[in-house]
Amino acid sequence: MAYIKEDNMLQDLKGLVSIESVSGQPEGELPFGKGPHLALEYCLDLCSKLGFRTGRCENYMGYAEIGEGDKLMGILVHLDVVPAGPGWTVEPFDATIKGDRIYGRGVIDDKGPAIAAIYAMKELADSGKPLGKRVRIIFGCSEETGEWKDMEYYKAHEELPDFGFTPDADFPLIYAEKGILDLILRMPKAQSDLVSAEGGEAPNMVAGKCEAVYLDEDGMEHALMREGKSAHGSMPWLGENAIGLVMKEMKGRFAEFYNETIGQTYDGSLLNCKLSDEQSGDITINPGVIKMDEDWIYLALDIRYPISFTEEEVTRRITERVEPYGVEVHVAGGERSVFLDKDSEFIQGLLAAYREITDDDSEPMVMGGGTYARAMDNIVAFGPVFPGRECTEHQPDEYILIEDLYKAREIYRLAIERA
């Protein structure tokens, strides 16, 4: 029976990954576009077939639920993905199995963990054991945008969980997340030598490709194109930023500004913003997107700052550094940091489930990534990446080991049962 469930789980994951669910502009009654809506319908239909109670929330998001009781445990997942980007050796939306791995955009962030949690809930429902609570998996559709209008809608219209987790990070557990700040730096096109520039897929991705045309001192046009390596914006050291590669070879005022204030760094040292604290470590600054219109050059920064600092301080420091270059700074968004008591009964219960399945006593961690743990109280990030595994989210050839997917399902089943 276990092998049948594993086969079904993989087949359901393949079906979900085949949906290109990049969150985009509204399309009629679909606030995040067609892709996320199709992924939501896919999961709600699957959960309904598995016997769960389901609910749709005006196409913003949905949920599925098992169990009975006054207490509500939440499992917050997201079905939207970042764009595929360049550099793949397999089709990003085909869910290709090669050896002991399954490849595809979203297999680890966050469609694979969503399917694993669904099957963990199914096992508990089939067992017939009373859970003493309701367990609700909440399907978000706009996590990767950073705006989280899906969660805002849910909080305004639906019952909030008393506690729960989001399987969108690392094992054994994340008890604190750095603050997130999205800044747009802009320079008047008339002050620069740039004719055109386009690079990067999203602010929270290391730019994998960048193209630019600029004028030299004699008015001659020169074109540059460089490819780097995509990675998650909170871990820029895992990638190679193509915007930086282009700017390193360019001449002119914008290139001068970029190379003197950002360059090839991601630690804020050139931006007068090299911040760190003992609890959460160093700041990271990722220039994820460059683009232009008729009047402006725009550079989007994804910033993950230590929990003891504030958005206002980070913005002030960067503004003071770039203003002499004629660059304006605009706050495009942000999320508060998260800090929970790692010795609480709930967190210790999650850790106990992890340790029982893995026999690993690793301690909970702090990270720069942003998850739905910020969206509601008493939510922590819990898996699915195991210690020592390669982090491939937001990268080309995103994959997860199949055995890790099954193991995560077992951990979630035990954690849900005992919570």
PAROKE-662069 format. One record per residue: residue in one letter; x, y, z of N, C-alpha, C in turn. Coordinates in steps of 0.02 Angstrom, whole numbers. Each point is the difference from the previous one (the first is absolute). Last residue first. Example, Ala and Ser with C-alpha at 12.3 -4.5 7.8 and 13.67 -1.06 7.14 Angstrom:
2
ATOM_S_642_-112_354_42_59_3_-39_55_37;
ATOM_A_15_-286_-4_-45_59_0_45_60_0;
This chain:
419
ATOM_A_39_861_862_-5_72_17_-62_13_43;
ATOM_R_72_-214_-105_17_13_70_-10_72_21;
ATOM_E_-45_-82_-226_-34_-45_46_11_20_73;
ATOM_I_116_112_-174_-71_18_1_-37_-41_52;
ATOM_A_227_-53_-38_-6_65_32_-73_22_5;
ATOM_L_52_-200_-115_11_-7_72_-9_65_36;
ATOM_R_-16_3_-236_-54_-42_28_8_-5_76;
ATOM_Y_170_109_-119_-61_40_5_-57_-40_30;
ATOM_I_201_-113_-45_9_48_54_-62_42_10;
ATOM_E_2_-148_-180_-4_-36_63_9_46_60;
ATOM_R_25_90_-218_-69_-20_12_-8_-36_67;
ATOM_A_216_52_-74_-35_60_23_-73_-16_14;
ATOM_K_128_-168_-98_19_8_71_-34_62_29;
ATOM_Y_-27_-44_-230_-35_-50_40_14_9_75;
ATOM_L_117_137_-148_-71_17_-4_-41_-49_43;
ATOM_D_229_-41_-29_-12_56_46_-73_21_1;
ATOM_E_73_-166_-152_-2_-27_68_-11_55_51;
ATOM_I_29_61_-225_-65_-31_10_-5_-29_71;
ATOM_L_146_217_-65_9_-73_2_-67_-32_17;
ATOM_I_8_234_-128_0_-28_67_12_-75_-5;
ATOM_Y_41_245_-161_-17_-70_10_-6_-15_74;
ATOM_E_48_200_-217_-26_-11_69_-19_-73_7;
ATOM_D_108_126_-194_3_-70_20_-16_-10_75;
ATOM_P_53_246_-38_-14_-48_-53_10_-71_25;
ATOM_Q_-69_172_188_56_-13_-45_-23_-41_-60;
ATOM_H_-132_64_198_12_59_-41_59_-10_-48;
ATOM_E_6_-177_187_-58_42_-15_21_63_-35;
ATOM_T_143_-183_87_-9_12_-72_-62_42_-16;
ATOM_C_193_-96_197_-57_45_-5_-10_19_-73;
ATOM_E_116_-228_119_8_58_-43_-64_40_-2;
ATOM_R_63_-152_217_-26_-6_-68_12_66_-39;
ATOM_G_51_-36_238_50_-25_-46_-23_-7_-72;
ATOM_P_-186_1_188_69_24_9_48_-33_-49;
ATOM_F_-252_15_-80_35_-32_55_71_28_5;
ATOM_V_-243_103_-96_69_-13_-17_37_-28_60;
ATOM_P_-241_76_-20_16_-70_-10_73_-17_-12;
ATOM_G_-99_122_204_16_-39_-59_-17_37_-64;
ATOM_F_-91_120_184_16_-68_22_12_-43_-62;
ATOM_A_-61_267_114_22_-35_-61_32_-66_21;
ATOM_V_-198_130_143_72_-6_-9_14_-36_-66;
ATOM_I_-207_146_149_16_-42_-57_76_-2_-7;
ATOM_N_-141_137_156_12_-69_22_8_-49_-59;
ATOM_D_-113_227_-73_33_-15_63_7_-75_11;
ATOM_M_-5_110_-250_-45_-13_56_40_-16_63;
ATOM_A_109_62_-206_-68_21_-16_-48_-6_59;
ATOM_R_238_-67_-19_-8_71_14_-73_22_-5;
ATOM_A_71_-219_-58_5_7_73_-8_72_21;
ATOM_Y_12_-76_-230_-65_17_28_1_0_77;
ATOM_T_235_44_-117_-53_-49_-9_-65_27_30;
ATOM_G_274_71_-84_-64_22_28_-54_-50_-16;
ATOM_G_289_-3_37_-58_-9_-43_-64_22_35;
ATOM_G_218_-8_105_-16_62_-34_-61_-6_-45;
ATOM_M_58_-142_239_14_5_-71_-20_68_-29;
ATOM_V_57_-170_241_-24_64_-25_17_3_-75;
ATOM_M_-40_-232_165_43_50_-31_-36_66_-13;
ATOM_P_7_-255_162_-37_47_-43_43_59_-20;
ATOM_E_126_-231_56_-38_52_35_-38_43_-50;
ATOM_S_80_-273_-13_16_69_-20_-46_50_34;
ATOM_D_20_-254_13_-11_46_54_20_72_-17;
ATOM_D_-86_-248_-123_45_57_-7_-17_51_53;
ATOM_D_-114_-211_-74_53_-12_48_54_54_-5;
ATOM_T_-220_-25_-123_66_7_-31_58_-20_45;
ATOM_I_-239_-7_64_3_-29_-67_72_-2_-27;
ATOM_E_-44_99_212_-20_-70_3_7_-34_-67;
ATOM_R_38_234_21_56_-40_27_-18_-74_4;
ATOM_Y_-165_157_-72_56_-2_-47_54_-47_25;
ATOM_A_-178_41_144_-22_-41_-57_56_-6_-51;
ATOM_A_38_141_183_-1_-70_22_-22_-46_-57;
ATOM_L_-6_234_-33_68_-25_0_3_-74_20;
ATOM_L_-207_110_13_21_-8_-70_70_-29_-4;
ATOM_G_-76_54_214_-37_-57_-27_17_-13_-73;
ATOM_Q_86_190_108_35_-59_24_-35_-64_-24;
ATOM_I_-102_205_-48_62_-7_-38_39_-62_22;
ATOM_F_-196_52_122_-16_-17_-69_63_-12_-41;
ATOM_E_20_74_226_-24_-69_-4_-13_-20_-72;
ATOM_S_186_188_45_-71_-8_12_-21_-73_-11;
ATOM_D_222_109_-30_-12_-48_54_-74_-9_15;
ATOM_K_90_155_-161_16_-67_-23_-9_-53_53;
ATOM_D_-119_244_-51_36_-35_54_13_-72_-21;
ATOM_L_-23_199_-185_-41_-40_46_44_-36_50;
ATOM_F_-4_204_-204_42_-28_54_-45_-34_50;
ATOM_V_13_138_-261_-35_-48_43_48_-26_52;
ATOM_S_-27_239_-167_38_-59_20_-43_-44_45;
ATOM_R_-115_159_-187_31_2_66_41_-63_11;
ATOM_E_-41_102_-245_-32_-43_49_39_2_65;
ATOM_G_-41_154_-252_41_-29_53_-41_-44_45;
ATOM_G_13_191_-235_-34_-49_42_47_-26_53;
ATOM_A_49_179_-157_-51_-36_-38_-38_-50_42;
ATOM_V_149_242_27_-16_-63_34_-58_-33_-38;
ATOM_H_194_174_-97_-71_-9_15_-10_-68_32;
ATOM_V_204_196_-78_-16_-63_33_-74_-2_17;
ATOM_E_184_135_-188_-55_2_49_-14_-69_27;
ATOM_V_227_130_-117_-44_-58_3_-52_9_54;
ATOM_G_203_133_-69_-63_19_-33_-50_-56_-1;
ATOM_Y_218_1_110_3_-21_-70_-64_20_-39;
ATOM_P_28_38_239_49_40_-37_8_-18_-73;
ATOM_E_-149_-129_146_-25_66_-21_53_42_-36;
ATOM_V_32_-222_109_-11_3_-72_-23_69_-24;
ATOM_R_51_-56_237_57_-21_-42_-12_13_-74;
ATOM_E_-167_44_166_56_46_9_58_-18_-46;
ATOM_T_-185_-146_5_-18_64_-31_58_49_5;
ATOM_I_18_-206_111_8_-8_-72_-15_66_-36;
ATOM_R_-31_-7_235_71_-10_-17_11_-4_-76;
ATOM_R_-223_13_84_37_63_11_73_-8_-22;
ATOM_T_-139_-192_-2_-17_47_-53_39_65_6;
ATOM_V_24_-158_173_29_-26_-62_-13_49_-57;
ATOM_E_-101_47_205_72_10_3_34_-23_-64;
ATOM_E_-233_-35_23_15_71_-5_76_13_0;
ATOM_E_-87_-219_37_-7_20_-70_22_72_-9;
ATOM_T_106_-124_210_-66_19_-25_3_17_-75;
ATOM_F_145_-172_189_-1_63_-36_-70_12_-28;
ATOM_S_70_-201_117_7_55_48_1_69_-34;
ATOM_I_-15_-215_-119_-61_13_38_6_58_49;
ATOM_P_138_-19_-241_-2_-33_66_-58_25_43;
ATOM_Y_-23_5_-271_39_34_52_-9_-34_68;
ATOM_R_-26_-21_-285_-17_-39_60_44_25_57;
ATOM_I_-88_88_-264_44_7_59_-27_-42_57;
ATOM_D_-12_59_-282_-31_-45_50_48_-3_59;
ATOM_L_-36_184_-217_42_-33_50_-43_-42_47;
ATOM_A_-9_122_-264_-37_-27_58_47_-38_45;
ATOM_L_11_208_-194_37_-57_27_-35_-23_64;
ATOM_Y_-43_169_-237_-22_-28_64_43_-59_20;
ATOM_I_-8_239_-165_31_-66_8_-18_-24_70;
ATOM_W_-138_188_-165_36_-22_59_36_-67_-11;
ATOM_D_-142_124_-164_27_53_42_48_-24_54;
ATOM_E_-122_-136_-168_22_59_-38_37_50_44;
ATOM_D_12_-240_95_-54_26_-42_27_64_-34;
ATOM_M_118_-240_119_-4_71_-17_-67_16_-32;
ATOM_K_142_-195_177_-41_13_-59_-3_75_-10;
ATOM_I_107_-220_166_12_66_-28_-44_7_-62;
ATOM_V_19_-170_238_-30_20_-64_25_69_-20;
ATOM_G_81_-115_201_-32_-54_-37_-25_17_-69;
ATOM_P_182_58_208_-29_38_-56_-31_-48_-50;
ATOM_N_52_-35_271_0_-29_-67_-31_48_-50;
ATOM_I_111_-23_266_-32_47_-46_8_-28_-70;
ATOM_T_17_-74_285_14_-15_-70_-39_49_-44;
ATOM_I_100_-19_277_-46_24_-51_20_-29_-68;
ATOM_D_72_-135_225_15_57_-43_-59_19_-45;
ATOM_G_-34_-136_241_53_3_-49_0_63_-42;
ATOM_S_-144_-81_196_-22_-17_-68_52_10_-55;
ATOM_Q_36_28_247_-56_-47_-5_-14_-21_-72;
ATOM_E_169_165_62_19_-68_22_-55_-50_-12;
ATOM_D_25_214_-164_-9_-10_72_13_-74_17;
ATOM_S_43_208_-209_1_-68_24_-20_-1_74;
ATOM_L_45_165_-248_-31_-10_65_1_-73_19;
ATOM_K_84_191_-184_27_-66_20_-22_-13_72;
ATOM_C_-34_195_-163_-54_-38_32_22_-71_18;
ATOM_N_93_185_-148_-1_26_69_-52_-37_42;
ATOM_L_63_-59_-226_-60_41_8_-5_31_69;
ATOM_L_169_-158_-73_8_59_-43_-59_48_6;
ATOM_S_0_-205_124_60_37_18_9_63_-41;
ATOM_G_-176_-185_0_-14_69_18_60_43_13;
ATOM_D_-16_-237_-80_0_9_73_-13_71_22;
ATOM_Y_33_-107_-225_-68_-9_23_-6_12_75;
ATOM_T_176_57_-236_-12_-16_70_-74_-12_13;
ATOM_Q_129_78_-201_-9_-72_3_-17_-23_71;
ATOM_G_-60_249_-68_54_-40_-28_-16_-74_1;
ATOM_I_-91_222_111_-21_-70_4_55_-46_-25;
ATOM_T_29_237_6_-45_-9_57_-23_-72_10;
ATOM_E_150_79_-178_27_31_61_-44_-12_60;
ATOM_N_-58_-78_-221_62_-32_20_29_28_65;
ATOM_Y_-201_95_-96_-9_-71_18_64_-29_28;
ATOM_F_7_223_-86_-41_-6_61_-4_-73_24;
ATOM_E_103_33_-205_42_27_54_-37_-4_67;
ATOM_A_-118_-54_-194_47_-53_17_46_22_57;
ATOM_F_-147_159_-86_-36_-51_38_46_-57_20;
ATOM_R_92_176_-131_-18_21_68_-38_-55_38;
ATOM_G_179_-71_-194_-54_48_7_-22_10_72;
ATOM_K_102_-228_-135_24_67_16_-62_45_11;
ATOM_M_41_-286_22_-30_60_-30_37_63_20;
ATOM_E_37_-233_78_31_13_-65_-25_65_-32;
ATOM_K_-85_-81_210_73_-2_8_36_19_-64;
ATOM_M_-237_-30_7_21_65_24_76_4_9;
ATOM_V_-100_-208_-63_-7_50_-53_29_68_23;
ATOM_L_-8_-174_158_48_-17_-53_-2_51_-57;
ATOM_G_-158_17_176_67_20_21_53_-14_-52;
ATOM_I_-217_-79_-38_0_73_-2_69_27_19;
ATOM_A_-42_-232_15_15_23_-68_-2_76_-6;
ATOM_N_56_-167_215_-47_51_-23_20_28_-68;
ATOM_E_23_-241_134_45_49_-30_-44_51_-36;
ATOM_G_-40_-186_222_-8_17_-71_56_45_-25;
ATOM_L_-27_-76_228_-9_-61_-38_-5_12_-75;
ATOM_W_15_174_167_65_-32_-9_-5_-65_-39;
ATOM_P_-191_132_73_30_21_-64_68_-32_-13;
ATOM_M_-219_-34_148_64_-35_1_40_16_-63;
ATOM_S_-216_89_37_23_2_69_67_-36_8;
ATOM_G_-119_7_-210_27_65_17_25_6_71;
ATOM_H_1_-227_-152_-47_37_42_33_65_23;
ATOM_A_88_-88_-229_-4_-30_67_-52_40_38;
ATOM_S_130_-24_-269_-55_18_45_7_-35_68;
ATOM_K_196_76_-177_-32_-60_27_-54_22_49;
ATOM_G_106_127_-226_28_-20_64_-30_-65_23;
ATOM_E_43_152_-243_-40_-48_38_37_-18_64;
ATOM_R_-1_222_-186_35_-48_41_-50_-45_35;
ATOM_M_39_205_-204_-45_-51_27_42_-49_40;
ATOM_L_12_264_-134_28_-52_44_-55_-48_19;
ATOM_A_65_217_-190_-47_-48_29_37_-52_41;
ATOM_H_35_270_-97_32_-64_13_-51_-45_36;
ATOM_E_20_252_-157_-37_-49_40_41_-64_7;
ATOM_M_86_266_-31_-8_-64_-33_-36_-50_46;
ATOM_G_78_232_47_-69_-8_-22_-13_-64_-38;
ATOM_D_205_77_114_-6_27_-68_-70_-8_-29;
ATOM_E_63_-82_217_12_73_2_-3_32_-69;
ATOM_D_-141_-224_30_65_19_25_9_76_-5;
ATOM_L_-233_-149_36_38_45_-43_69_13_30;
ATOM_Y_-173_-227_25_20_64_28_40_40_-51;
ATOM_V_-172_-233_56_32_39_-53_17_68_30;
ATOM_A_-63_-269_99_1_73_4_34_29_-62;
ATOM_E_-98_-243_144_19_31_-63_-3_75_7;
ATOM_C_3_-247_160_-8_72_-5_26_23_-68;
ATOM_K_-66_-234_174_17_27_-66_-12_75_1;
ATOM_G_-34_-135_195_36_-49_-39_22_25_-69;
ATOM_A_-56_106_260_-12_8_-71_43_-49_-40;
ATOM_V_-100_-40_248_62_25_-29_-9_0_-76;
ATOM_M_-216_23_155_42_-48_-35_65_35_-20;
ATOM_N_-192_109_102_25_-50_48_36_-58_-34;
ATOM_P_-98_185_-126_46_28_49_30_-52_47;
ATOM_A_-67_-73_-249_-38_22_59_50_27_51;
ATOM_E_72_-60_-221_-70_-23_-5_-43_27_57;
ATOM_G_240_93_-137_-31_-29_59_-73_-17_-10;
ATOM_G_109_191_-153_31_-57_31_-37_-23_61;
ATOM_E_37_204_-207_-50_-46_25_35_-61_29;
ATOM_A_35_264_-128_26_-49_48_-58_-43_24;
ATOM_S_88_219_-186_-49_-50_21_34_-47_50;
ATOM_V_104_202_-60_-52_3_-51_-56_-49_17;
ATOM_L_195_135_158_-34_-61_-20_-53_14_-54;
ATOM_D_150_150_130_21_-16_-68_-34_-63_-25;
ATOM_S_-89_196_189_42_-59_-10_20_-7_-74;
ATOM_Q_-154_163_100_64_9_35_49_-57_-14;
ATOM_A_-227_6_-85_37_55_-31_68_11_33;
ATOM_K_-160_-158_84_34_-25_-60_44_54_-31;
ATOM_P_-59_-7_264_-26_26_-63_41_-24_-60;
ATOM_M_-18_-150_220_40_56_-25_-32_26_-64;
ATOM_R_-66_-169_232_-11_24_-68_42_61_-15;
ATOM_L_-58_-229_177_45_56_-12_-12_23_-72;
ATOM_I_-147_-149_187_10_17_-70_46_61_-3;
ATOM_L_-49_-207_196_12_69_-20_6_5_-75;
ATOM_D_-86_-174_213_6_7_-72_6_74_-18;
ATOM_L_39_-172_228_-13_68_-25_12_0_-75;
ATOM_I_-27_-173_237_6_6_-73_-19_71_-20;
ATOM_G_97_-140_239_-45_46_-33_13_2_-75;
ATOM_K_62_-225_134_21_69_-7_-56_43_-30;
ATOM_E_-47_-222_146_12_20_-69_19_73_-1;
ATOM_A_-22_-230_184_4_73_-13_17_12_-73;
ATOM_Y_-30_-220_87_-36_35_53_4_77_-8;
ATOM_I_17_-245_-148_21_70_0_-40_38_52;
ATOM_L_80_-275_-40_-53_49_12_31_69_-1;
ATOM_P_120_-209_-63_-55_-25_41_-58_50_11;
ATOM_F_44_4_-218_0_-38_62_66_14_36;
ATOM_D_-115_176_-179_49_-52_16_-21_-38_63;
ATOM_A_-164_136_-172_67_21_19_44_-62_13;
ATOM_D_-246_17_-32_27_43_-54_70_23_17;
ATOM_P_-223_-111_105_55_-42_-24_36_33_-58;
ATOM_T_-144_91_224_3_7_-73_60_-40_-25;
ATOM_F_-174_-5_235_66_6_-32_-8_10_-75;
ATOM_G_-148_37_257_12_-39_-61_69_10_-28;
ATOM_F_-223_90_181_71_-14_-7_10_-38_-65;
ATOM_D_-209_91_48_28_13_67_75_-9_0;
ATOM_P_-148_78_-221_26_-57_38_23_21_69;
ATOM_L_-197_133_-131_73_-3_6_21_-62_39;
ATOM_E_-224_55_-162_23_-16_67_76_-6_1;
ATOM_E_-113_159_-189_-2_-69_22_26_-9_71;
ATOM_H_-10_212_-133_-63_-35_-12_-6_-69_30;
ATOM_A_193_160_4_-58_44_6_-66_-38_-1;
ATOM_K_213_-107_-31_-5_25_69_-61_44_10;
ATOM_Y_47_-84_-218_-18_-54_47_-10_28_70;
ATOM_Y_78_147_-165_-70_-17_-11_-22_-53_50;
ATOM_E_224_56_-1_-38_56_27_-75_-14_-8;
ATOM_M_151_-151_-95_-4_-7_73_-39_57_32;
ATOM_D_37_11_-233_-38_-61_15_-10_-8_75;
ATOM_K_138_169_-90_-70_19_1_-45_-60_14;
ATOM_W_256_39_-9_-40_-43_44_-72_24_6;
ATOM_E_226_77_-105_-56_43_21_-49_-36_45;
ATOM_G_200_-93_-111_16_39_58_-57_43_25;
ATOM_T_24_-171_-185_-2_71_-18_22_44_58;
ATOM_E_-26_-241_15_63_21_-31_1_74_-19;
ATOM_E_-197_-109_94_55_6_48_62_30_-31;
ATOM_S_-244_-54_-69_37_62_-16_58_10_47;
ATOM_C_-177_-172_9_11_6_-72_44_60_-18;
ATOM_G_-74_-192_220_11_68_-24_18_1_-73;
ATOM_F_-127_-177_177_35_6_-64_4_73_-21;
ATOM_I_-30_-159_235_-21_63_-31_44_12_-61;
ATOM_I_-87_-210_176_53_22_-46_-26_58_-40;
ATOM_R_-76_-107_248_-18_35_-62_62_18_-40;
ATOM_V_-112_-155_220_63_15_-35_-18_28_-69;
ATOM_R_-122_-36_262_-5_4_-73_68_18_-29;
ATOM_K_-41_-141_235_6_68_-29_-18_-6_-73;
ATOM_G_19_-192_138_-13_48_53_6_72_-23;
ATOM_L_22_-225_-115_57_46_6_-9_50_57;
ATOM_P_-89_-268_-52_-21_70_12_61_44_10;
ATOM_K_2_-225_-153_15_24_67_-23_72_9;
ATOM_G_-8_-135_-206_-59_-2_42_13_24_71;
ATOM_S_138_-24_-215_14_-41_59_-60_-6_46;
ATOM_D_9_137_-202_-15_-71_-12_10_-43_62;
ATOM_A_55_231_5_-72_-6_-9_-19_-74_-8;
ATOM_L_228_52_9_-31_10_66_-76_-8_-5;
ATOM_E_124_-9_-200_16_-57_42_-34_5_69;
ATOM_K_-18_184_-145_-40_-56_-24_13_-62_43;
ATOM_M_131_193_36_-68_8_26_-44_-58_-20;
ATOM_A_214_5_-90_5_-11_72_-69_6_33;
ATOM_Y_16_53_-226_2_-72_11_11_-18_73;
ATOM_I_3_229_-61_-66_-28_-17_-1_-75_15;
ATOM_A_205_110_19_-44_15_57_-70_-27_-12;
ATOM_A_157_-20_-175_20_-43_57_-45_12_60;
ATOM_I_-29_139_-187_-25_-67_-14_18_-48_57;
ATOM_A_87_217_14_-73_3_4_-30_-69_-10;
ATOM_P_236_28_-28_-22_-2_70_-76_3_8;
ATOM_G_81_21_-222_17_-65_28_-20_-5_74;
ATOM_K_-24_208_-110_-50_-48_-21_14_-70_28;
ATOM_D_106_228_10_-19_-31_62_-50_-57_-15;
ATOM_D_213_25_-47_-23_65_21_-62_20_-41;
ATOM_I_118_-206_-34_20_11_69_-28_65_29;
ATOM_V_-57_-68_-217_1_-65_34_23_6_72;
ATOM_G_-23_180_-176_-48_-8_55_5_-66_37;
ATOM_R_91_17_-245_-11_61_39_-55_-12_51;
ATOM_G_153_-206_-77_-54_41_-25_-8_62_43;
ATOM_Y_108_-274_14_16_68_-20_-63_37_-23;
ATOM_I_83_-226_160_-53_26_-44_14_74_-10;
ATOM_R_163_-229_71_-22_69_6_-61_12_-44;
ATOM_D_151_-198_17_-35_7_65_-28_70_10;
ATOM_G_43_-78_-247_31_-32_56_-41_7_63;
ATOM_K_-99_147_-155_65_-26_-23_36_-30_60;
ATOM_I_-255_112_-84_34_-43_47_64_-27_-32;
ATOM_T_-164_230_-44_40_-55_-26_33_-39_56;
ATOM_A_-182_194_-46_11_-44_57_36_-64_-21;
ATOM_D_-69_204_-133_-15_-69_-18_7_-49_58;
ATOM_F_50_249_-35_-69_-15_20_-21_-71_-21;
ATOM_P_222_95_-45_-15_20_69_-71_-19_23;
ATOM_E_170_-129_-173_-56_45_-5_-25_19_70;
ATOM_V_258_-55_-27_-62_-37_-8_-56_50_-8;
ATOM_T_214_80_32_17_-56_-44_-58_-48_-9;
ATOM_W_27_283_62_-25_-67_16_26_-52_-50;
ATOM_G_35_252_7_50_-46_27_-23_-69_16;
ATOM_P_-143_250_6_43_-38_-46_41_-53_36;
ATOM_G_-252_81_87_65_29_-13_43_-43_-45;
ATOM_A_-232_-18_116_51_-52_-9_68_31_-9;
ATOM_P_-184_130_148_10_-19_-70_57_-50_-7;
ATOM_V_-125_-8_232_37_52_-36_8_-21_-73;
ATOM_V_-215_-83_141_71_-12_-7_33_61_-31;
ATOM_D_-244_-87_144_33_39_-51_75_-13_1;
ATOM_L_-149_-95_160_-2_-36_-63_28_41_-58;
ATOM_H_27_-23_290_-16_43_-58_8_-40_-64;
ATOM_V_-62_-42_285_42_-15_-58_-16_50_-56;
ATOM_L_-46_-61_280_-3_52_-50_49_-16_-56;
ATOM_I_-147_-116_209_59_-16_-40_-3_47_-60;
ATOM_G_-124_-8_263_7_21_-69_65_-25_-31;
ATOM_M_-191_-60_211_71_0_-19_4_18_-74;
ATOM_L_-192_35_205_15_-5_-72_75_5_-11;
ATOM_K_-200_-62_209_65_24_-20_11_-10_-75;
ATOM_D_-198_-83_100_1_73_3_66_30_-24;
ATOM_G_-96_-240_-95_22_31_62_-1_75_-3;
ATOM_E_32_-227_-180_-53_35_37_29_30_63;
ATOM_G_93_-99_-266_-3_1_72_-59_38_28;
ATOM_I_119_65_-238_-21_-64_29_-7_10_75;
ATOM_E_17_163_-247_0_-11_72_-20_-71_17;
ATOM_A_85_207_-198_-29_-66_9_11_-22_72;
ATOM_Y_-3_246_-167_25_-42_54_-35_-68_-2;
ATOM_G_70_249_-153_-49_-49_21_30_-42_56;
ATOM_M_23_255_-154_32_-58_28_-54_-50_18;
ATOM_Y_-50_190_-131_62_24_30_42_-58_26;
ATOM_N_-225_-13_-99_57_-9_-45_65_29_27;
ATOM_E_-207_-12_129_-4_51_-53_61_0_-45;
ATOM_C_-6_-175_167_-5_68_27_7_51_-55;
ATOM_R_-67_-279_57_30_47_-47_-14_71_25;
ATOM_G_11_-266_118_-30_67_-6_39_42_-49;
ATOM_T_-45_-280_101_38_52_-36_-39_66_-1;
ATOM_R_35_-265_127_-45_57_-9_40_57_-32;
ATOM_F_73_-260_-41_6_58_43_-59_48_-12;
ATOM_G_55_-216_-117_-48_1_55_5_58_47;
ATOM_L_115_-59_-216_29_-37_56_-45_1_62;
ATOM_K_-57_122_-197_0_-71_-17_27_-43_56;
ATOM_S_10_233_25_-70_-22_1_-5_-74_-16;
ATOM_C_210_101_-18_-19_-8_70_-73_-22_6;
ATOM_L_81_49_-217_35_-58_28_-23_-13_72;
ATOM_D_-79_194_-104_-31_-59_-29_32_-64_28;
ATOM_L_97_203_60_-65_-7_32_-37_-60_-27;
ATOM_C_206_54_-100_9_-25_69_-67_-8_36;
ATOM_Y_-1_88_-221_29_-67_-1_5_-28_71;
ATOM_E_-65_224_-30_-54_-47_-16_25_-72_0;
ATOM_L_162_168_30_-46_-3_57_-56_-49_-13;
ATOM_A_147_44_-176_34_-39_52_-44_-7_62;
ATOM_L_-76_138_-174_-2_-71_-21_34_-44_53;
ATOM_H_10_232_34_-69_-25_8_-5_-73_-19;
ATOM_P_207_114_-32_-14_-15_70_-71_-27_12;
ATOM_G_49_66_-226_42_-54_25_-12_-17_72;
ATOM_K_-112_187_-115_-27_-66_-13_42_-56_33;
ATOM_G_-6_252_109_8_-29_-66_-22_-73_-3;
ATOM_F_-19_145_193_72_-11_-13_12_-33_-68;
ATOM_P_-223_61_83_43_55_22_74_-9_-15;
ATOM_L_-235_-74_-119_59_-36_25_52_51_22;
ATOM_E_-212_44_-115_-12_-15_70_58_-38_32;
ATOM_G_64_124_-214_-70_-5_18_-9_-10_75;
ATOM_E_228_-8_-37_-35_-17_-62_-73_-12_17;
ATOM_P_242_123_118_-68_-26_2_-27_-15_-70;
ATOM_Q_266_-14_35_-52_52_2_-69_-32_3;
ATOM_G_188_-161_84_6_58_-45_-56_49_10;
ATOM_S_143_-245_90_-50_50_18_11_64_-42;
ATOM_V_59_-258_-68_32_62_19_-54_52_13;
ATOM_S_-8_-254_-58_-40_42_45_40_60_26;
ATOM_E_-20_-210_-181_47_56_5_-34_56_40;
ATOM_I_-34_-276_-3_-36_64_-5_49_57_12;
ATOM_S_66_-228_22_-12_14_-71_-38_65_-11;
ATOM_V_44_-93_218_58_34_-27_-11_19_-74;
ATOM_L_-164_-130_111_1_68_27_58_40_-30;
ATOM_G_-22_-230_-55_-56_39_-27_1_72_22;
ATOM_K_158_-149_91_13_13_-71_-55_42_-31;
ATOM_L_-30_-75_220_49_53_-4_16_17_-73;
ATOM_D_-139_-181_41_-35_62_14_47_59_-1;
ATOM_Q_92_-213_-28_-42_17_-58_-38_65_11;
ATOM_L_128_-87_178_43_25_-54_-41_20_-61;
ATOM_M_-114_-99_179_26_64_21_44_30_-55;
ATOM_N_-85_-218_-27_-52_51_-9_26_69_18;
ATOM_D_143_-181_39_-10_9_-71_-52_54_-13;
ATOM_E_34_-63_221_57_37_-25_-6_12_-75;
ATOM_K_-164_-130_104_-7_70_20_59_41_-26;
ATOM_I_7_-231_-35_-54_29_-40_-7_75_17;
ATOM_Y_149_-126_128_27_14_-66_-52_30_-47;
ATOM_A_-65_-68_218_44_59_3_27_17_-69;
ATOM_M_-128_-197_29_-42_61_0_43_63_0;
